[in-house]
Amino acid sequence: MVRRSDLYLPSNNTHMIQKAATLGCDVISLDLEDSVAPAEKVAARKTLVENISVAGSTGSRVWTRINAWDSDLTLGDLDAVVTEGIDGILLPKCNGLVDVRRIDDEITKRERAKGLPIGKIKLALLIETAIGVLKVDESAGGSNRLEALIFGAVDYLRDMHTVRTPGAMEQYYARAKTGVAARTFGLVAQDAPYGNFKDVEGFKLDCERAAMLGFEGKMLIHPSQVPIANEVFAPKPDRVEWAKAITKCFQEEGLAKGKGSVAYQGNMIDIPVYNDGLNILARQAEIDAAEATKKH
């Protein structure tokens, strides 16, 4: 699934949701957690449901971040958001397999009760605690609903008693482990938000660092970040052209003639290089298909 840009919005702010639908986001996440004041959380559920069709009106997939298990709000959130039109649910502060199986079971109960297709609503996990990082391997294999693992920096750094720095070295281990776990189980790795939305260069650099660790998208907190994320987390045009050329060359000069390697512009192309090219083309095709569903 394509999750380059995942814009988080307060689920009770209809104006922001209407605007977000025009931005070309891959995902719009209607938030019931951090961006909604405690006194407004219950009322926000109704507004969220009313705005699902608005958020998805131009082709963005619509997700929601519910409140964590320790909030006593999770089951009430699920009663509301397990509904027609919602594409997926994000569980914050996932601390291991027990959390994953519990959320899967609770979604299934509500799908069955409401006559919805079992398993259609997907699931993502926010990995944002020390124990969550420690147990991310078991969490990643915990449900057939799972689509993505999302690293959450702010809560993770608070749990680790450290602070965020421009170089982001304090996040390296957690990011890397989350990325590896996602890739192992065929999930999308999605990175934490970058808070200073006015720092365009800093945001782009943060995206590039995440991409180097295997992340395929970013949580976003401002509309201006959408086009940058969509660009950084897609194959570069020259890489796509390279992939087309080397796969064509290897198919015609290698595979068709029974050779395991061939020369192309002074470099040798073998099976691993060919497979790299195929991966790039598959990723671009996936993005093209997602873009084709949007109303630009």
Backbone as CSV, one residue per row, in Angstrom:
resi,resn,N_x,N_y,N_z,CA_x,CA_y,CA_z,C_x,C_y,C_z
1,MET,0.830,-1.196,0.000,0.000,0.000,0.000,0.872,1.256,0.000
2,VAL,0.387,2.298,-0.609,1.125,3.557,-0.713,0.735,4.464,0.453
3,ARG,1.721,4.835,1.266,1.481,5.680,2.438,2.569,6.753,2.540
4,ARG,2.932,7.359,1.396,3.994,8.372,1.424,3.606,9.538,2.319
5,SER,2.384,10.003,2.174,1.893,11.166,2.921,0.669,10.765,3.717
6,ASP,0.759,10.907,5.034,-0.325,10.537,5.938,-0.579,11.740,6.843
7,LEU,-1.573,12.547,6.484,-1.830,13.811,7.177,-2.806,13.605,8.330
8,TYR,-2.365,13.997,9.538,-3.177,13.846,10.747,-3.944,15.133,11.028
9,LEU,-5.256,14.974,11.265,-6.127,16.121,11.482,-7.036,15.855,12.674
10,PRO,-7.348,16.878,13.457,-8.341,16.692,14.516,-9.660,16.236,13.907
11,SER,-10.201,15.181,14.421,-11.409,14.611,13.811,-12.630,15.493,13.984
12,ASN,-12.526,16.507,14.846,-13.666,17.397,15.055,-13.503,18.751,14.362
13,ASN,-12.550,18.852,13.432,-12.335,20.098,12.696,-12.744,19.908,11.235
14,THR,-14.006,20.149,10.953,-14.549,19.905,9.612,-13.863,20.757,8.552
15,HIS,-13.538,21.994,8.876,-12.896,22.879,7.899,-11.551,22.317,7.452
16,MET,-10.724,21.854,8.387,-9.425,21.299,8.043,-9.567,20.031,7.216
17,ILE,-10.571,19.233,7.530,-10.786,17.989,6.788,-11.198,18.288,5.350
18,GLN,-12.049,19.265,5.159,-12.460,19.649,3.801,-11.263,20.124,2.988
19,LYS,-10.388,20.907,3.597,-9.199,21.389,2.907,-8.246,20.244,2.579
20,ALA,-8.081,19.317,3.525,-7.155,18.208,3.325,-7.525,17.358,2.123
21,ALA,-8.822,17.273,1.853,-9.278,16.455,0.731,-8.784,16.970,-0.611
22,THR,-8.294,18.202,-0.663,-7.826,18.787,-1.924,-6.318,18.667,-2.105
23,LEU,-5.605,18.039,-1.173,-4.146,18.125,-1.128,-3.399,16.978,-1.817
24,GLY,-4.102,15.932,-2.186,-3.426,14.803,-2.821,-2.712,13.880,-1.859
25,CYS,-3.182,13.821,-0.601,-2.592,12.911,0.392,-2.873,11.459,0.003
26,ASP,-1.926,10.594,0.292,-2.206,9.166,0.148,-3.191,8.725,1.222
27,VAL,-2.999,9.232,2.441,-3.860,8.871,3.569,-4.215,10.140,4.339
28,ILE,-5.471,10.243,4.747,-5.894,11.267,5.704,-6.317,10.536,6.971
29,SER,-5.660,10.854,8.082,-5.969,10.198,9.353,-6.745,11.157,10.250
30,LEU,-7.983,10.794,10.531,-8.836,11.585,11.405,-8.534,11.167,12.844
31,ASP,-7.995,12.097,13.608,-7.413,11.781,14.904,-8.407,11.935,16.044
32,LEU,-8.445,10.935,16.902,-9.208,11.014,18.144,-8.292,11.118,19.357
33,GLU,-6.989,11.051,19.121,-6.054,11.003,20.254,-5.471,12.375,20.570
34,ASP,-4.200,12.603,20.233,-3.469,13.760,20.756,-4.006,15.117,20.318
35,SER,-4.605,15.208,19.149,-5.030,16.520,18.654,-6.447,16.911,19.077
36,VAL,-7.080,16.070,19.878,-8.424,16.366,20.368,-8.376,16.524,21.884
37,ALA,-8.904,17.632,22.382,-8.902,17.899,23.825,-9.694,16.824,24.570
38,PRO,-9.258,16.478,25.788,-9.951,15.421,26.540,-11.461,15.618,26.643
39,ALA,-11.907,16.835,26.853,-13.333,17.089,27.015,-14.112,16.923,25.712
40,GLU,-13.407,16.891,24.580,-14.056,16.830,23.274,-14.007,15.445,22.635
41,LYS,-13.312,14.507,23.258,-13.044,13.225,22.601,-14.305,12.424,22.275
42,VAL,-15.226,12.365,23.206,-16.441,11.581,22.955,-17.273,12.214,21.845
43,ALA,-17.451,13.516,21.897,-18.227,14.206,20.859,-17.544,14.119,19.499
44,ALA,-16.205,14.052,19.493,-15.458,14.011,18.234,-15.733,12.747,17.430
45,ARG,-16.143,11.688,18.116,-16.428,10.436,17.400,-17.529,10.646,16.360
46,LYS,-18.567,11.347,16.743,-19.691,11.587,15.828,-19.255,12.444,14.647
47,THR,-18.469,13.489,14.917,-17.990,14.354,13.838,-17.095,13.573,12.890
48,LEU,-16.265,12.699,13.439,-15.392,11.871,12.608,-16.206,11.063,11.611
49,VAL,-17.192,10.350,12.102,-18.000,9.494,11.223,-18.677,10.327,10.143
50,GLU,-19.148,11.505,10.496,-19.813,12.385,9.531,-18.861,12.879,8.449
51,ASN,-17.539,12.883,8.745,-16.571,13.446,7.809,-15.773,12.409,7.021
52,ILE,-16.055,11.140,7.196,-15.316,10.104,6.462,-15.467,10.298,4.955
53,SER,-16.686,10.511,4.508,-16.911,10.653,3.067,-16.280,11.932,2.535
54,VAL,-16.237,12.979,3.346,-15.598,14.233,2.939,-14.101,14.014,2.757
55,ALA,-13.478,13.385,3.740,-12.034,13.161,3.678,-11.639,12.296,2.487
56,GLY,-12.483,11.342,2.141,-12.157,10.434,1.039,-12.715,10.839,-0.302
57,SER,-13.266,12.042,-0.397,-13.996,12.437,-1.601,-13.129,12.608,-2.840
58,THR,-11.816,12.799,-2.667,-10.951,12.969,-3.840,-9.935,11.833,-3.998
59,GLY,-10.150,10.745,-3.274,-9.324,9.562,-3.496,-8.328,9.231,-2.412
60,SER,-8.162,10.087,-1.410,-7.305,9.723,-0.288,-7.970,8.601,0.504
61,ARG,-7.177,7.685,1.008,-7.731,6.676,1.908,-7.920,7.300,3.290
62,VAL,-8.961,6.880,3.985,-9.322,7.505,5.259,-9.083,6.528,6.407
63,TRP,-8.215,6.955,7.316,-7.893,6.183,8.511,-8.265,7.001,9.741
64,THR,-8.188,6.370,10.897,-8.372,7.089,12.143,-7.372,6.589,13.182
65,ARG,-6.872,7.522,13.984,-6.075,7.142,15.156,-6.999,7.200,16.370
66,ILE,-7.192,6.054,16.993,-8.017,5.984,18.194,-7.150,6.236,19.428
67,ASN,-7.759,6.215,20.585,-7.022,6.373,21.835,-6.460,5.033,22.294
68,ALA,-5.351,5.087,23.012,-4.623,3.883,23.432,-5.389,3.111,24.503
69,TRP,-4.960,1.867,24.714,-5.641,0.994,25.661,-5.690,1.568,27.068
70,ASP,-4.700,2.337,27.472,-4.666,2.834,28.847,-5.550,4.070,29.055
71,SER,-6.318,4.440,28.046,-7.131,5.665,28.126,-8.566,5.425,28.592
72,ASP,-9.018,4.175,28.574,-10.421,3.817,28.839,-11.375,4.367,27.778
73,LEU,-10.833,4.807,26.645,-11.655,5.331,25.554,-11.656,4.419,24.329
74,THR,-10.778,3.422,24.336,-10.531,2.632,23.122,-11.783,1.922,22.618
75,LEU,-12.492,1.241,23.489,-13.659,0.469,23.045,-14.771,1.377,22.529
76,GLY,-14.969,2.510,23.187,-15.957,3.468,22.700,-15.573,4.032,21.346
77,ASP,-14.268,4.296,21.159,-13.789,4.749,19.850,-14.111,3.712,18.783
78,LEU,-13.824,2.447,19.083,-14.060,1.380,18.112,-15.542,1.235,17.789
79,ASP,-16.398,1.395,18.792,-17.845,1.337,18.527,-18.238,2.331,17.439
80,ALA,-17.582,3.485,17.451,-17.926,4.537,16.490,-17.248,4.346,15.141
81,VAL,-15.944,4.044,15.147,-15.166,4.136,13.901,-15.150,2.856,13.078
82,VAL,-15.539,1.726,13.650,-15.690,0.515,12.832,-17.005,0.684,12.069
83,THR,-16.871,1.252,10.899,-18.058,1.642,10.140,-17.739,1.664,8.654
84,GLU,-18.747,1.721,7.852,-18.579,1.778,6.396,-17.768,3.009,6.013
85,GLY,-16.792,2.827,5.133,-16.020,3.945,4.607,-14.672,4.139,5.246
86,ILE,-14.471,3.619,6.457,-13.169,3.770,7.089,-12.240,2.693,6.537
87,ASP,-11.037,3.094,6.136,-10.102,2.141,5.538,-9.211,1.458,6.566
88,GLY,-8.913,2.149,7.669,-8.027,1.537,8.632,-8.016,2.267,9.958
89,ILE,-7.483,1.588,10.955,-7.417,2.088,12.320,-5.977,2.008,12.806
90,LEU,-5.517,3.096,13.424,-4.174,3.140,14.007,-4.286,3.024,15.517
91,LEU,-3.587,2.039,16.079,-3.525,1.876,17.526,-2.259,2.525,18.060
92,PRO,-2.381,3.558,18.892,-1.184,4.171,19.470,-0.623,3.341,20.623
93,LYS,0.643,3.621,20.942,1.316,3.001,22.085,1.153,1.481,22.110
94,CYS,1.415,0.850,20.979,1.364,-0.612,20.921,2.575,-1.179,21.650
95,ASN,2.322,-2.001,22.658,3.403,-2.510,23.502,3.640,-4.006,23.363
96,GLY,3.107,-4.623,22.297,3.388,-6.032,22.094,2.212,-6.799,21.530
97,LEU,2.395,-8.103,21.448,1.449,-8.984,20.776,0.064,-8.967,21.425
98,VAL,0.009,-8.866,22.745,-1.287,-8.845,23.433,-2.133,-7.667,22.945
99,ASP,-1.513,-6.509,22.799,-2.237,-5.331,22.309,-2.766,-5.553,20.899
100,VAL,-1.952,-6.186,20.054,-2.333,-6.394,18.654,-3.509,-7.367,18.555
101,ARG,-3.397,-8.478,19.249,-4.481,-9.467,19.180,-5.779,-8.919,19.762
102,ARG,-5.662,-8.124,20.791,-6.856,-7.556,21.403,-7.567,-6.606,20.449
103,ILE,-6.818,-5.724,19.799,-7.446,-4.761,18.883,-8.040,-5.482,17.678
104,ASP,-7.353,-6.513,17.190,-7.873,-7.291,16.072,-9.202,-7.936,16.454
105,ASP,-9.250,-8.550,17.615,-10.480,-9.211,18.065,-11.632,-8.216,18.220
106,GLU,-11.334,-7.052,18.778,-12.391,-6.068,19.012,-12.932,-5.496,17.692
107,ILE,-12.042,-5.306,16.709,-12.512,-4.845,15.395,-13.390,-5.909,14.750
108,THR,-12.956,-7.166,14.842,-13.717,-8.272,14.250,-15.118,-8.362,14.852
109,LYS,-15.229,-8.227,16.170,-16.541,-8.278,16.832,-17.481,-7.226,16.257
110,ARG,-16.949,-6.053,16.036,-17.790,-4.948,15.566,-18.106,-5.082,14.080
111,GLU,-17.161,-5.583,13.298,-17.464,-5.853,11.888,-18.606,-6.860,11.783
112,ARG,-18.506,-7.909,12.577,-19.547,-8.949,12.536,-20.890,-8.385,12.982
113,ALA,-20.898,-7.604,14.049,-22.148,-7.054,14.570,-22.801,-6.080,13.602
114,LYS,-21.975,-5.380,12.810,-22.505,-4.369,11.896,-22.665,-4.884,10.462
115,GLY,-22.365,-6.161,10.263,-22.516,-6.732,8.929,-21.478,-6.267,7.927
116,LEU,-20.306,-5.878,8.419,-19.219,-5.443,7.536,-18.338,-6.623,7.174
117,PRO,-17.661,-6.588,6.032,-16.758,-7.676,5.659,-15.652,-7.852,6.709
118,ILE,-15.461,-9.070,7.176,-14.457,-9.334,8.204,-13.067,-9.151,7.616
119,GLY,-12.289,-8.294,8.242,-10.907,-8.087,7.817,-10.695,-6.960,6.835
120,LYS,-11.778,-6.341,6.370,-11.621,-5.264,5.385,-10.938,-4.041,5.993
121,ILE,-11.256,-3.731,7.234,-10.626,-2.598,7.909,-9.205,-2.987,8.304
122,LYS,-8.245,-2.232,7.829,-6.841,-2.534,8.077,-6.385,-1.936,9.406
123,LEU,-5.154,-2.264,9.769,-4.631,-1.882,11.070,-3.190,-1.405,10.929
124,ALA,-2.862,-0.365,11.667,-1.471,0.097,11.783,-1.156,0.243,13.264
125,LEU,0.120,0.090,13.593,0.559,0.169,14.983,1.524,1.326,15.140
126,LEU,1.290,2.136,16.158,2.213,3.222,16.469,3.205,2.706,17.508
127,ILE,4.469,2.620,17.093,5.540,2.112,17.948,6.220,3.319,18.577
128,GLU,5.910,3.573,19.857,6.346,4.838,20.440,6.718,4.743,21.925
129,THR,7.028,3.531,22.371,7.523,3.335,23.729,8.732,2.415,23.673
130,ALA,9.491,2.400,24.752,10.659,1.524,24.796,10.253,0.063,24.648
131,ILE,9.208,-0.348,25.365,8.777,-1.739,25.255,8.163,-2.015,23.889
132,GLY,7.539,-0.995,23.305,6.994,-1.161,21.962,8.082,-1.439,20.936
133,VAL,9.202,-0.723,21.046,10.342,-0.971,20.160,10.935,-2.346,20.437
134,LEU,11.084,-2.681,21.717,11.656,-3.975,22.091,10.849,-5.133,21.512
135,LYS,9.517,-4.980,21.483,8.644,-6.073,21.057,8.062,-5.872,19.662
136,VAL,8.648,-4.974,18.873,8.063,-4.675,17.569,8.064,-5.895,16.651
137,ASP,9.026,-6.798,16.816,9.067,-7.998,15.974,7.812,-8.851,16.169
138,GLU,7.419,-9.071,17.436,6.238,-9.898,17.680,4.964,-9.165,17.281
139,SER,4.935,-7.859,17.469,3.756,-7.083,17.090,3.522,-7.136,15.588
140,ALA,4.611,-7.062,14.813,4.508,-6.994,13.356,3.891,-8.245,12.744
141,GLY,3.962,-9.358,13.441,3.375,-10.590,12.923,2.066,-10.961,13.592
142,GLY,1.462,-10.005,14.307,0.344,-10.333,15.171,-1.038,-10.324,14.561
143,SER,-1.199,-9.843,13.328,-2.545,-9.751,12.749,-2.475,-9.710,11.233
144,ASN,-3.421,-10.391,10.613,-3.517,-10.344,9.148,-4.034,-9.001,8.646
145,ARG,-4.566,-8.193,9.549,-5.040,-6.863,9.175,-3.906,-5.868,8.983
146,LEU,-2.755,-6.174,9.512,-1.700,-5.172,9.598,-1.233,-4.699,8.226
147,GLU,-1.135,-3.383,8.104,-0.628,-2.751,6.892,0.651,-1.977,7.150
148,ALA,0.789,-1.403,8.344,1.915,-0.508,8.580,2.347,-0.507,10.040
149,LEU,3.656,-0.231,10.217,4.231,0.096,11.517,4.665,1.552,11.442
150,ILE,4.275,2.332,12.433,4.553,3.764,12.424,5.383,4.117,13.655
151,PHE,6.543,4.708,13.431,7.396,5.101,14.552,6.946,6.452,15.091
152,GLY,6.777,6.535,16.414,6.400,7.784,17.061,7.534,8.302,17.929
153,ALA,8.144,9.392,17.505,9.364,9.864,18.156,9.126,10.545,19.501
154,VAL,8.100,11.380,19.605,7.933,12.214,20.802,7.748,11.362,22.050
155,ASP,6.800,10.437,22.012,6.564,9.589,23.185,7.726,8.638,23.435
156,TYR,8.341,8.153,22.362,9.492,7.265,22.522,10.638,7.976,23.233
157,LEU,10.936,9.198,22.816,12.046,9.933,23.424,11.732,10.298,24.877
158,ARG,10.480,10.597,25.152,10.105,10.862,26.545,10.298,9.597,27.384
159,ASP,9.900,8.464,26.837,10.048,7.203,27.558,11.524,6.858,27.786
160,MET,12.377,7.276,26.852,13.816,6.998,26.942,14.572,8.069,27.739
161,HIS,13.854,9.083,28.218,14.465,10.174,29.003,15.560,10.894,28.215
162,THR,15.261,11.144,26.947,16.204,11.864,26.110,15.460,12.935,25.315
163,VAL,16.171,13.669,24.475,15.559,14.764,23.737,15.852,14.622,22.245
164,ARG,15.027,15.269,21.468,15.189,15.245,20.012,16.298,16.203,19.608
165,THR,17.161,15.769,18.697,18.254,16.600,18.205,18.177,16.695,16.686
166,PRO,18.796,17.709,16.079,18.743,17.865,14.620,19.288,16.648,13.865
167,GLY,20.299,15.997,14.415,20.876,14.838,13.731,20.072,13.565,13.870
168,ALA,19.151,13.526,14.840,18.225,12.401,15.052,18.913,11.088,15.408
169,MET,20.156,11.155,15.898,20.845,9.910,16.263,20.127,9.190,17.399
170,GLU,19.457,9.930,18.269,18.755,9.326,19.392,17.571,8.464,18.937
171,GLN,17.174,8.615,17.663,16.072,7.832,17.113,16.550,6.662,16.249
172,TYR,17.831,6.591,15.999,18.342,5.686,14.969,17.967,4.229,15.241
173,TYR,18.233,3.754,16.448,17.972,2.340,16.748,16.501,2.004,16.583
174,ALA,15.638,2.833,17.160,14.202,2.553,17.105,13.677,2.613,15.673
175,ARG,14.144,3.602,14.924,13.730,3.699,13.522,14.182,2.470,12.744
176,ALA,15.455,2.112,12.913,16.006,0.990,12.155,15.287,-0.310,12.499
177,LYS,15.041,-0.540,13.779,14.379,-1.789,14.174,12.949,-1.833,13.661
178,THR,12.261,-0.713,13.703,10.897,-0.652,13.172,10.886,-0.928,11.672
179,GLY,11.847,-0.344,10.963,11.939,-0.567,9.519,12.202,-2.013,9.165
180,VAL,13.107,-2.650,9.889,13.431,-4.055,9.625,12.233,-4.948,9.927
181,ALA,11.551,-4.687,11.042,10.376,-5.498,11.391,9.289,-5.360,10.333
182,ALA,9.072,-4.145,9.854,8.058,-3.931,8.815,8.405,-4.697,7.552
183,ARG,9.634,-4.571,7.105,10.043,-5.259,5.881,9.950,-6.773,6.036
184,THR,10.298,-7.295,7.213,10.247,-8.734,7.456,8.848,-9.294,7.253
185,PHE,7.842,-8.532,7.660,6.465,-9.020,7.591,5.671,-8.399,6.440
186,GLY,6.369,-7.756,5.510,5.704,-7.211,4.338,4.815,-6.020,4.628
187,LEU,5.163,-5.240,5.659,4.379,-4.074,6.032,5.077,-2.796,5.578
188,VAL,4.330,-1.696,5.580,4.897,-0.385,5.290,5.483,0.189,6.578
189,ALA,6.702,0.686,6.510,7.292,1.425,7.624,7.048,2.911,7.383
190,GLN,6.449,3.555,8.378,6.111,4.973,8.239,6.736,5.739,9.397
191,ASP,7.314,6.886,9.098,8.113,7.601,10.079,7.312,8.640,10.859
192,ALA,7.911,9.074,11.969,7.307,10.059,12.872,7.167,11.418,12.201
193,PRO,6.271,12.260,12.715,6.122,13.610,12.156,7.311,14.498,12.472
194,TYR,7.464,15.521,11.661,8.482,16.547,11.865,7.742,17.814,12.263
195,GLY,7.943,18.239,13.497,7.095,19.261,14.084,7.215,20.656,13.517
196,ASN,8.418,21.060,13.101,8.615,22.431,12.620,8.258,22.500,11.138
197,PHE,6.989,22.739,10.842,6.540,22.686,9.449,7.082,23.840,8.608
198,LYS,7.614,24.875,9.264,8.209,25.979,8.514,9.635,25.665,8.066
199,ASP,10.249,24.666,8.646,11.615,24.263,8.301,11.551,23.254,7.152
200,VAL,11.404,23.765,5.955,11.210,22.912,4.780,12.424,22.024,4.523
201,GLU,13.614,22.599,4.586,14.832,21.826,4.319,15.049,20.764,5.390
202,GLY,14.788,21.145,6.653,14.926,20.176,7.726,13.963,19.018,7.573
203,PHE,12.737,19.317,7.162,11.738,18.273,6.953,12.156,17.338,5.819
204,LYS,12.623,17.922,4.729,13.033,17.085,3.596,14.201,16.180,3.980
205,LEU,15.161,16.717,4.728,16.292,15.915,5.179,15.829,14.787,6.087
206,ASP,14.875,15.079,6.971,14.348,14.053,7.870,13.662,12.938,7.074
207,CYS,12.922,13.300,6.039,12.307,12.303,5.159,13.369,11.439,4.480
208,GLU,14.417,12.079,4.003,15.477,11.349,3.297,16.195,10.379,4.226
209,ARG,16.417,10.796,5.468,17.041,9.895,6.439,16.154,8.686,6.701
210,ALA,14.852,8.928,6.829,13.917,7.827,7.048,13.897,6.881,5.853
211,ALA,13.909,7.445,4.653,13.889,6.624,3.440,15.114,5.721,3.374
212,MET,16.256,6.219,3.839,17.479,5.405,3.833,17.370,4.209,4.769
213,LEU,16.470,4.276,5.743,16.270,3.174,6.683,15.110,2.264,6.273
214,GLY,14.593,2.483,5.064,13.543,1.618,4.548,12.131,2.111,4.773
215,PHE,11.979,3.328,5.316,10.642,3.870,5.498,10.079,4.327,4.156
216,GLU,8.775,4.172,4.020,8.112,4.491,2.755,7.117,5.642,2.871
217,GLY,7.108,6.298,4.024,6.184,7.406,4.193,6.367,8.073,5.533
218,LYS,5.542,9.103,5.766,5.722,9.971,6.921,4.367,10.398,7.480
219,MET,4.280,10.457,8.811,3.161,11.145,9.451,3.360,12.640,9.246
220,LEU,2.307,13.344,8.882,2.410,14.768,8.598,1.470,15.554,9.501
221,ILE,1.911,16.781,9.838,1.079,17.608,10.710,0.697,18.935,10.052
222,HIS,1.090,19.115,8.779,0.745,20.366,8.087,0.593,20.109,6.591
223,PRO,-0.377,20.762,5.940,-0.598,20.544,4.500,0.632,20.799,3.637
224,SER,1.492,21.748,4.030,2.664,22.077,3.211,3.634,20.919,3.093
225,GLN,3.522,19.934,3.979,4.459,18.810,3.966,4.054,17.718,2.974
226,VAL,2.828,17.765,2.480,2.319,16.688,1.627,3.134,16.521,0.346
227,PRO,3.340,17.573,-0.469,4.064,17.360,-1.734,5.506,16.922,-1.534
228,ILE,6.144,17.379,-0.462,7.534,16.975,-0.208,7.595,15.484,0.114
229,ALA,6.701,15.025,0.989,6.680,13.606,1.328,6.364,12.749,0.106
230,ASN,5.413,13.182,-0.695,5.067,12.427,-1.898,6.257,12.306,-2.852
231,GLU,7.081,13.342,-2.889,8.251,13.316,-3.764,9.374,12.454,-3.194
232,VAL,9.709,12.672,-1.925,10.863,11.977,-1.339,10.631,10.471,-1.258
233,PHE,9.412,10.062,-0.926,9.146,8.641,-0.732,8.671,7.946,-2.008
234,ALA,9.014,8.505,-3.142,8.788,7.862,-4.439,10.141,7.683,-5.114
235,PRO,10.281,6.689,-5.992,11.547,6.549,-6.715,11.852,7.799,-7.530
236,LYS,13.104,8.210,-7.550,13.511,9.358,-8.358,13.328,9.020,-9.841
237,PRO,12.923,9.994,-10.658,12.693,9.725,-12.087,13.879,9.071,-12.783
238,ASP,15.110,9.510,-12.438,16.271,8.901,-13.102,16.458,7.449,-12.682
239,ARG,16.058,7.104,-11.449,16.140,5.704,-11.006,15.104,4.852,-11.739
240,VAL,13.951,5.425,-12.007,12.931,4.692,-12.752,13.413,4.424,-14.176
241,GLU,14.011,5.430,-14.812,14.543,5.245,-16.166,15.666,4.223,-16.176
242,TRP,16.539,4.292,-15.163,17.612,3.288,-15.042,17.026,1.890,-14.907
243,ALA,16.000,1.735,-14.062,15.386,0.432,-13.846,14.765,-0.112,-15.130
244,LYS,14.117,0.755,-15.881,13.535,0.312,-17.157,14.616,-0.190,-18.103
245,ALA,15.707,0.544,-18.151,16.778,0.199,-19.088,17.481,-1.098,-18.709
246,ILE,17.822,-1.229,-17.420,18.609,-2.423,-17.052,17.751,-3.688,-17.043
247,THR,16.454,-3.561,-16.708,15.612,-4.761,-16.746,15.393,-5.209,-18.194
248,LYS,15.213,-4.248,-19.086,15.048,-4.593,-20.507,16.309,-5.253,-21.038
249,CYS,17.464,-4.678,-20.699,18.737,-5.224,-21.153,18.942,-6.645,-20.630
250,PHE,18.673,-6.847,-19.343,18.922,-8.170,-18.763,17.960,-9.213,-19.311
251,GLN,16.711,-8.809,-19.553,15.753,-9.755,-20.117,16.140,-10.176,-21.525
252,GLU,16.602,-9.199,-22.316,16.912,-9.494,-23.725,18.284,-10.124,-23.913
253,GLU,19.282,-9.631,-23.169,20.651,-10.099,-23.370,21.080,-11.167,-22.363
254,GLY,20.364,-11.237,-21.231,20.719,-12.205,-20.205,19.766,-13.382,-20.166
255,LEU,18.563,-13.160,-19.690,17.608,-14.246,-19.514,17.297,-14.960,-20.829
256,ALA,17.075,-14.183,-21.872,16.703,-14.788,-23.156,17.825,-15.628,-23.754
257,LYS,19.063,-15.329,-23.353,20.217,-16.043,-23.914,20.897,-16.950,-22.895
258,GLY,20.256,-17.136,-21.756,20.792,-18.057,-20.762,22.022,-17.550,-20.023
259,LYS,22.200,-16.243,-19.953,23.344,-15.666,-19.258,22.934,-15.148,-17.877
260,GLY,23.860,-15.295,-16.914,23.595,-14.839,-15.564,24.007,-13.412,-15.309
261,SER,24.753,-12.826,-16.233,25.144,-11.422,-16.095,25.440,-10.859,-17.483
262,VAL,25.199,-9.560,-17.621,25.463,-8.883,-18.886,26.044,-7.507,-18.581
263,ALA,26.692,-6.926,-19.569,27.253,-5.586,-19.401,26.259,-4.546,-19.884
264,TYR,26.187,-3.437,-19.103,25.334,-2.329,-19.501,26.033,-1.033,-19.119
265,GLN,26.410,-0.251,-20.122,27.069,1.034,-19.906,28.243,0.933,-18.933
266,GLY,29.046,-0.089,-19.123,30.262,-0.235,-18.323,30.063,-0.907,-16.985
267,ASN,28.857,-1.323,-16.658,28.575,-2.012,-15.392,27.983,-3.382,-15.668
268,MET,28.204,-4.290,-14.732,27.645,-5.622,-14.868,26.278,-5.690,-14.203
269,ILE,25.346,-6.285,-14.909,24.001,-6.512,-14.379,23.838,-8.006,-14.146
270,ASP,23.553,-8.390,-12.891,23.260,-9.784,-12.577,21.882,-9.856,-11.917
271,ILE,21.530,-11.005,-11.395,20.187,-11.208,-10.846,19.853,-10.218,-9.729
272,PRO,20.758,-9.985,-8.747,20.406,-9.016,-7.702,20.138,-7.606,-8.244
273,VAL,20.934,-7.171,-9.218,20.727,-5.842,-9.804,19.413,-5.816,-10.585
274,TYR,19.149,-6.884,-11.309,17.890,-7.001,-12.055,16.690,-6.944,-11.111
275,ASN,16.784,-7.671,-9.989,15.693,-7.669,-9.019,15.501,-6.282,-8.399
276,ASP,16.593,-5.561,-8.197,16.494,-4.187,-7.697,15.700,-3.330,-8.674
277,GLY,15.996,-3.494,-9.952,15.258,-2.764,-10.977,13.779,-3.106,-10.972
278,LEU,13.467,-4.390,-10.820,12.071,-4.811,-10.770,11.356,-4.201,-9.569
279,ASN,12.049,-4.130,-8.430,11.447,-3.547,-7.229,11.115,-2.070,-7.436
280,ILE,12.018,-1.348,-8.074,11.789,0.073,-8.340,10.572,0.256,-9.245
281,LEU,10.484,-0.552,-10.274,9.365,-0.439,-11.204,8.039,-0.825,-10.542
282,ALA,8.094,-1.829,-9.669,6.872,-2.231,-8.963,6.406,-1.124,-8.020
283,ARG,7.356,-0.495,-7.339,7.006,0.597,-6.438,6.390,1.764,-7.215
284,GLN,6.979,2.107,-8.362,6.438,3.205,-9.164,5.050,2.859,-9.696
285,ALA,4.860,1.610,-10.089,3.544,1.194,-10.587,2.495,1.283,-9.484
286,GLU,2.885,0.936,-8.258,1.963,1.030,-7.123,1.565,2.482,-6.870
287,ILE,2.544,3.385,-6.949,2.270,4.802,-6.754,1.394,5.334,-7.880
288,ASP,1.702,4.956,-9.114,0.889,5.389,-10.258,-0.568,4.948,-10.097
289,ALA,-0.764,3.708,-9.620,-2.116,3.204,-9.439,-2.853,3.999,-8.353
290,ALA,-2.125,4.335,-7.268,-2.742,5.133,-6.216,-3.098,6.535,-6.713
291,GLU,-2.210,7.123,-7.483,-2.474,8.464,-8.024,-3.657,8.448,-8.983
292,ALA,-3.844,7.354,-9.697,-4.930,7.271,-10.665,-6.300,7.297,-10.005
293,THR,-6.354,6.961,-8.711,-7.634,6.960,-8.002,-7.987,8.342,-7.448
294,LYS,-7.032,9.273,-7.483,-7.259,10.591,-6.915,-7.852,11.540,-7.953
295,LYS,-8.623,12.486,-7.490,-9.200,13.517,-8.342,-8.360,14.777,-8.184
296,HIS,-7.509,15.016,-9.142,-6.571,16.159,-9.039,-7.219,17.427,-9.582
